[in-house]
Amino acid sequence: MTSSITAGAWLEGVDGKTWPLDANCPIGRSPSNELVVADRKVSRRHAVIHKQNGYEYWIVDLGSGNGTYVNGMRVSLPRQLIDNDKILFGEFAVTFRQTDLPDHVSRTAAIPSMTVIDVKSVKCWMLLADIINSTSLAKQYDQAAWATLVGSWAGDCRQIVDLHGGEINKYLGDGFLAIWPWNDGETDHIEGALDALLDMQKTAEVPFRLAVHLGELTSGGGPTLGEDNLTGFELIFLFRMEKLAASLTQTTFFSADAHQALDKDLGLVSVGEHIVPGYVDDEPRTFFGREKT
């Protein structure tokens, strides 16, 4: 805590106390956090504010029980903060303040590009990314360092998804679900994202798995894929796929539907036919991945 601010961004409490923000600020009840919140409604590892691109500050909820709220809206995926945003962790309220923006950058919130959906059923590319063995891996770090790693990984992945026209529908703490609407067979966006994520797998500080499927989803009536509640058997299939990939120790796992629809050769090979445990049928299906080295 400090009573004077020299940093370009900081959190400000209702009582005037301030917390300067640097590269990363883990937040939670545990004493190892940068910002320790003594509130029973705040999780031990509740959230992290992550700085990137020199001046952007992104807030990531780390799967907290009671959630993180910005301006009254629950944070379900990484969100960029702007000056005067009101943040709530449990019953602990702070305001985000920032003075270090370059002159050419707007100080108002950017309106994200979203794809409006007017139908109840939509064909989509679905990508599930998940940090491998996150529970055991987290034990190798103190809580602040682990929160920083997860926040950095999530931010890098989000940049890739956004750059290539996707939407993160849900942030899962140690993973996320991203969606690309099927656009008359156009595959440039999804292939660009896959190229970047596959390259990222080689150098990322945390190992992560990718499961990719193409199928029909049921829209819950929200205005966009990024905000909507999506359901359907194909989504269940994707999550079961990811569990199957884990049991096969595959870090890259594509359904036959996704693999066959791609125009670009991503260097995938068949990893055999497998029954998807817990799915509605027991039909063996062919999956594709990368050859193990």
N, C-alpha and C positions, 0 to 999 in steps of 0.2 A: 504494500500500500504506500501511497505517497500523496502529499498535499499539493505538490506542484508538478506540472507536466512539461516534459521536454520532448517526449515522443510525439510522432505524428498521428498516432491513433491510441485511444485508450477507452476503458470502460469507466463509467461514472455512476456511483450509487446514488440512491435517493437522498442520502445524508451528506452528499458532496465528496465522499471518499473516491479515490481514483486508482485505477490499475493500468499502467502503461502496457501496451501490446507490442511485442517484438515479433519474432518469426512464428512462434507457436505459443498458445496459451491453453493448456489443459485445465478443465474446470470440473470440480466435483467435491464430494465430501472427504475424500482421502487427503491426508496431509501432504502427500507427494505432489498434488496438483499445484500449478502456478497460482490459480485462484481457488482457494479453499472455501467452500460454502457449508456452514454448519446448519444444515436444514435437513430434517429427516425425509423430506420429499425429494431431495437431490441424491442421485446415485453416486457411488464412490468414484466411478469414471463416467461422468455425465455427458460432457461435450468437449469440443476443442475448437478454438478459433485459430485458423491457419492462414498465414500470410503468403501470398504468391504474386508473381509478376511485379514485384517491387512495391506495389501500393494496394493490391486487392486483399481484403480480409474476408475469409469464408468461414461460416460456422457449420459444424458438423455435429449432429446428435449421435452419441455412441451407443444407441440402443437403450437409452434411459427408460426407467419404468414410468415416470410421470411426464416425460417429454420436455422439449425445449421450444419456447414460443418466441417469435419475432413479430412485433406489432399485432399480437393477438392470434397469429396463425402458427400452428404446430409445424416444426421443421421436420420433414420426412426425408429430405435429401439435402446435400450441401447447398447453402444459400449465401450469396454475396451480401455483405453488410454495407449499408451506406450511413452517412452521418445522421445522427438523431434516431436511429432505429432503437426501439424499445425491446429489450430481451428479458425473458422470464425463465429462470431455472427453479422449478418448484415454486416457492413463494419469494424467492430472491430476485429482485428486479434491478437491472442496470440499463444504462443508455450507452450505445456505441457512439463515440465521437471521433472525427478524423479531420485533420488539417493538412495532410501531406499528399493530397492528390495533385498530379501534374495539371497544368493549366488547360490542356486539351481534353481532359476527362470530365465528363458530366458528373455533377454532384447529386443527381437525382437517379432513382432506380431505373435501370434499363428494363424495357418490356421484353421478356424472352420470346423467341420465335416458337410458336406452338402450332400444332396441326389440329384444326377443329374437326371434330367427328360428329356427324349427325345421325349415324346409324348405330344399331345395337350390336351388330356383329362386324368385325373388321379383321382382315388378314394382316398379320404382322410378323416381322422378324422379332424374335425374342432372344435377348442375351442375358444370361445370369452369370455374374462374376462373384467369386467367393474366395476369401483368403484361406489358404490351405492350412489345416491344423491350427486355427487361430487360438483356440483355448490353450493348447500346450505352448505355442509360440509366445503368447502374451506373458507367460511365466518367466521368460528369459529376459524381460525388460522391466524396469520400474514403470509404474502406471503412466507417468508423464511422458516417458519416451515412447511407450506403446501407443498412447493417444496421438502423439505427433506423427508416428509412422502411419497409422491408419488414416489420419486426416490428410497427410501428404499423398498417400496412395489414392484415396477417394477423390481428391482434387485433381490429380493428374488424369485419372480415368474420366472424370466428368468433362474435363477439357476436350478429351478425344471424342466423347459421345456428342457433346455440343457442336464441335467443329464439323462433324460428319452428319449433322441433321437428325440425330436421335434425341430421345427424351428419357431421362431416368424416371421411371414410374414410381420406384420405391427404393429407399435406402435401407439396408438391412443390418446396419451396425458393422458387420465384417464383410459386407458384400452389397450388391445392388442388382436391380432388374432394370434393363434398358430396352426400349421399344423403338422400332422403325416401322411405319406403315408400309405395306406392300404397295408399290406404285407402278402398276402395269409392267412388272418384271424388271424395273430399273434397279440395279444393284450397286451402283457406284458408291452411294453413301455407306451402306453396310460394309462393303468390301474395304473402303478406306478406313473405317473404324476398326475392322478386324485386323488389317495390316498393322495399324499402329498398336493395338492391344497385344497382338502376337509378338511384336518387337519389344514391347514393354515387359512382357513376361521374362525375357532374357536378362533384363538388367534391374528389375524392380527390387527394392529392398525387402519386400515381403512376397513370398510365392503366392500366386493366385491361380484359380481354375476358371476356365471359360466353358460354358455350355450354351450352344446355339441351336435354335429351333425355328421353324417357319410354320405357322398355323393360324387357325381362326380363334379370336378372342371375343368374349362378350363384354361390351362396354357397360359400365354402371351408370351412365347418364351424365357424367361430368363433361365440361366443355372441351377438354383436351386429353390426349393420351397421358401427358405428363402429370395431370392432376387426378385422373380418373381411377376408379376402382375397377380393375380388370379381373375377370374370372374366366372359367372355362376349362374343359378337359385338357386342352393343349397346354395351358399354363401349368396345370398339375403335372402333365407329362414332362415339361421342362424341369421342374423341381425334382422329379423322380430321376430324370436323366442325370442331373448333377450328382445325386447320391450314388447312382450307378457308376459314374465316372470316378468318383472317389474310391469306390470299392475296387475298381480296376486300375487305380493309381494313374489315371489319365488326367493330364492338366488341360487338354484341349479336346472337346467332345462335341461333335456335330451330329444332328439327326440326319437321316437320309434325305428328308425333304429339304432341309437347309442346304446340304452339300450339293444336291442336284440342281438347285435353283441359282447357285452362284455362277457368274460368268468367268470369274478369275480363278486360276489355279493357285490355291493357297498351300500347296504341298501336303495336302491331307491324304491319308491312306485308310483303307478299311481296317477297323479294329474288331471285326467279326460281328456275328449276330448274338444278341443278348435279349433276355426277357427283362422288362423294366419292373423292378419290385414295387408292389403297392399300387400299380396302375390298374385301370379298369379291366384290362384283358391280359392274357399271358402269351400274347403273340410275340415270337422272336423278331427283333428289328435290327437292321444293319446300322452301325454307327461308324463315324469317321474321326480320326484324330491324327496326331503326329507320331511318327515312329520313335520309339524310345532309344536313346543313345547311351 
